[in-house]
Amino acid sequence: MNAVRASGQRWTLADLIDFETVLIGVDNDALEHDRLIFNRDIRPVLPEGDERARRRAGLHAWLAHRRQTDAIDAGDAWTQGLRLARLALFIGMAAAGFALVTGLCAGTDANVHVILFFGVTLVFPWLVFALFVLVRMWGRGSSVRLETWMGRVMARVTRSQDAHRQQRFRLLRERLAESAVPRRALQAALARTLQIGAVGFNTGLVLAFVGSLLVFDVRFYWEATPQTNGVVASATRVVAAPWRGVWPEAVPTLAQIEASRAAYVDGSRRVLSTPQSTAAWWRFLLMSLLVWGVLPRLLLVAFYAWRERRALAALDFQSPGHRGLWRSLTRIERGAVAAPASDTALLLDVGGSGIDGAAIRGFLLRALRVNPGAQARIGVLDDEAEASADAALAAGPDHVVLAVEDWGLAPRQVGSLHARVRKAVGENTPMTWLVFAQDAQGPSAPDDAHLQRWTRFIDGLRDPATEIVAYDGRL
């Protein structure tokens, strides 16, 4: 099945957009069918051990299944819109760079001020980039900016959609912009897009500069009120450091710098540059555009692509909606038989309710596919019981089930207990909080209001190896 093979693939922004789109419109009827597919075809081939990897792989495989059965085009719309935006930005910025250098260098009497040329073509763009980085570090309004930017990208390919689909796209933009990991991936994609535009700008600069050298007799000069020959020479040596040993002719000497300084004769400026100084300057400026313009922008494009992949690799799907979906897909239905091979679970009776492992063994086998083994009390005013629980945890159980009564949620105490158990068993050992109500006949299904509070609390822990399940004696 393609969905099974997809479980080992990386998540992309298009995948994430499609996933959130499906999640916005998912309904219980569809999940009933998807649960059967998931438990039959996907769950058996998921990687063992790391629960975060299992969840990423399982949800990716589920998305592949939904793509086979539904027409999901939000990711394609994003990809097409982003490609169009990047192409338009590259061409537009290349035209701007071409026009800038043409204005500086074109003409029958083209005299180019090298310091001004260097400033407007390289220094100013990098100052703009530094400002962009500072604004991002400041961070205010980043979600609003990202939502606006996503809207503009996707609007290019969704203008003809009906009002319902446009509403779903709006909700999608809000969800992605407000969540931390998708926001980082989107920020990297935005930064990469801007750097592609910068590559286009610098490409236009280089093409226009080379064209001007071939078509016009361009002369280069500089001028300053104080005697700054040494400063200009030092600055050129620093800028030319990357290629000084490879192409020394592209580094103006002190004599060439002095020869290209503009002189005022009878009140008018005259450029008395020599052929040698002209050749040195155009080589220097061309290499500057390539080494300090095109090359670092290409490296930034690659860097932001890596940042985007890294952000997507950090997806843990621990938001309440994601955890709820995972619970729905992995839930075992009534009437299911126990798995032939099950982990042995340590059953911890939280608060000393007196729950009997034998009484809930059938439920644990069917719902969690674990076989209750050792049992201990924890979170009680009994030092001997606490020591026994610590010893059982230190034995390295395959799975830990914490049975707790539905009314017993005390966030601070439960959070401390969860941290204690997690530290004892390690980050990859599955932990399940089993919520139940206690009556005269024994454990029963918990109250819905209590269960919702427990679910919100456990989801808020954002522990990928921890889940919550409601006891159901009919299972």
Summary of the structure (lengths in Angstrom):
residues: 475
radius of gyration: 32.7
end to end distance: 29.6
largest distance: 112.1
contacts: 1460
relative contact order: 0.09
helix: 63%
strand: 12%
